[in-house]
């Protein structure tokens, strides 16, 4: 089992080229936390105060329609990915979504105030801040473009590339919601892809 410092050295070093010293400066501000299946990292209408790295588990970000109460999955985040409601985090205003663990999970998280402090230190943390903003901007735009330019099958293939084994980890209706289709359509996609395999 990797220690908190080992995980941060590895992931932050690869993501933002942070040095061992940069990571050491930040160590007191990162907290390890377990989140049980179905519990929440953040709730709708609550300010997202933490940015996290997922060390184990799978999360969904979803929206509940105020009139129909229908849930719509927007993003999935899994191991070795950052987890946050970014607009809520950077603006410190209430989040429009729920962020829920879909299985027992573990994260390493840092508070908004502590991260702002690190940005002001003479280290590589300002570069981290720029890169994390670029990451979430790109994710948001890519998600929008998926629905504009890609078929449901193409969205499915991209999803399983980003989250290997997701199909075996969560119920099919969650995947259908994420893809913007109904369960029968998902079944047809999976059948068609299985028939294409040599």
Order of alpha helices (4+ residues) and beta strands (2+ residues): alpha-alpha-beta-beta-beta-beta-beta-beta-alpha-beta-beta-alpha-alpha-alpha-alpha-alpha-alpha
